[in-house]
Amino acid sequence: MFYRPEAGHGLPHNPLNAIAAPRPIGWISTRGTQGDNLSPYSFFNLTAYVPPQVMFSSTGAKPDRPGTKDSVAQIAESRVFCVNIADGSMAQALNASSAALPAGTSEFEACGIAAAECDTIDCPRVAGAAAALECRMTRIIRLAGDANIMVLGVVTGIHLRDDCVQNGRFRPPAGWLSRLGYKDFTITTDTFEMERPR
């Protein structure tokens, strides 16, 4: 099968949603003039080691946030954000926080998710997250298409939940939660090692 995206695929569901999988999920927390916000983004990844840097992309907009969503609007105000990493035990909470709540409604409160303060930035984080990356925004980039926006940031502080550090390695006991596409998610617990060729 071959198709040009602009011509359509003719399938009942868009295959592009599931081609790049599994995708890590950046559970982005922000603080703005309207309050605290928390939302998951599966267009997310690390982009560099030194200094550590991350990116996430927001697609679509909300009626009460013209041209974007709460996360990007609040990062444009504060210039900081936190990337929380959910393990398998937090799947339901993460999904609940994806609801399109009115701007100014805290997903922490609405979904019963415990918050803690970040150390290097003025922003909340998910208290029980497997890891949390405190970030200062470096760039907001408008991508092709309506309301497609990429946020880049440098990591200024890293929280690791104590039970996720095993034998000197970060490994969430309940597995890594990832997006597969469509309504499909996965919890990765089966891993193996390979040595990189010299």
N, C-alpha and C positions, 0 to 999 in steps of 0.2 A: 504494500500500500504506500502510495505517495500522495501528499496533498500540499497545497500552498496555503499557509495560515489565513491569508486574506480571502481565499475561496471557500474555506470551511472544510471540515473533515468528514461530514456525513454520518458520524457515529452518535449514539445517544449521549455520550459523555466526552468531554475534551481530553484526548490522550496526553496533551501537554502537561496536564495536572499531575500525571503519574510517571512521566519519563525520568525526571531527575528525582530519584528516590533511593533510600530514605533521605529526607531533608531534616537537618537539625531545626529546632524551634527556638527562636529568641522570644522569651516572654518579657516584653518590654514594659518597664514601669517608668512613669514620668510624674513630674509635679509642675503645675502651671497656675496661672492666676485663678482658674476655675476649680482647682483641687488636684487630687491624685488620680492617676489612671493606670490601668494594667491591661495589656492585650498581647496575644500571641501572634508571631509572624514567622511563617515557614520559609520566606525568602530571607535567610539569615546565615551568616557564617563569619569565622575569623578570617582576616585578610593579611595579617603580618604578625611576626613574633616580637621584633624589637624596633620601636616600641610596640607592645601588643595593640592590635587594632581590630575592629569589627565593622560589619555592615549589616543593615537590614533594609528591605524595601517594603513600602506600603503601597497597596493597589486599591483603587476605589476611594470614594468620598462619602461623607455623611451630610445630611441636609443642614445640620447645625455646625458643620465645619467646612465651609465652601472650599472645594478643590482638594480636600485631604481628609485625614482622620485625626482623632484626638492626640494620638502619640506624636505624630509629626508636628502638629500645631503647637503642642506644649514644648517639644524640643526646640522649635524655632524661638520660643520665648525664653526658656531657661538655659539652653545650650548644653544640657546634661541629660543623661538617661541611664537606666540600669538594665542590663540583659540578665534575666533570671533563667536558669536552666532547670527545667522540671524533670524529675525522674518518673518512672512508671507509676509510682504511688500517687502522683499528682495529676493524672490524666483528666479526671473529671473536673477538678478545679480549673485547670488550664482551659478546657473546653468551655466551661461556664463563663469564663472571663472574655470569651470571644463575642458575646452578645453585643449588639449595637445599642448600647445604653446612651441616654442623652448626655451631651457634654456636661461635665461638672459632677457626674455620678461616679463615685469611687467603686471600681470593681472589687477592690479589697473588701469594702464593706458589703456590697451587694452580694458577693459570692462567698463571704465568710472566710477570706484568705488572710492569714496573719501577716502583718507588715512589720518591718523593722527599718530603722534609719540607716542610710549609707554613711560611710566614714569619710570619704573624700569629696562628696558632692551633696547638694541639698536635694535629695530624692529618696523616695521609699524603695525598698526592695522586698521580695517575698521572703519572709523569715525562714520558712522551711525548705527553700529551694536547695537542690543539690549543689549548685554553684550560683554565684551572682557576680557579674562584671560591672563595676562602676565605670561610667564612660563620660568623657567630655566630647561633645559633638565637634567634628572638624569641618564637615561639609554636608550640605543638603543639596542633592542634585535632582533636578526634574528630568525624568526619563521620557522616551517617546511614548505617546498615548496619553489619554486623559487620567489625571490623578495618580500617575505612577511616579513615585518619589523614593530615592535612595538616600539613606542617612549613613554617614561614616563617622566613626568615633574612635578615640584613643582610650585605652583602658587605664584607669588611674588607681583602681583597687580591686582585689579579687577575694571573694568569700568562698570557702569550701566547707560544706557541712562535714563535721568530724567523721561520721560513719562512712563517708564517701572516699576517704583517704585510706587505702588498704595497701600495706607493704610498699609504701612510698609512691603509690600511683592513685590517680583519681579514678574511681570506679563505683558508680552508684549501685548499692546493693539491689535496688528494685529495677535496675536497668535504665538505659537511655531511652527517653520518649522521643519519637521522631514521626514526621509526616510522610505518608506514602502517596498521597493524592486522593482525589475524590473525598469520600468520608473515611478513608482508611488511614490508620495510624499503626505504629509498631513499637514494641518495647524490646530493645536489643539486650540480650543477656548472653548469647552464644558468640564468643569471640575467639580468634586465633591469631598467632603472631607469625610474621614473615620478616626475615632479614633483608634489608635493602642491598642490592648488588653493589660491590665495591668498584 
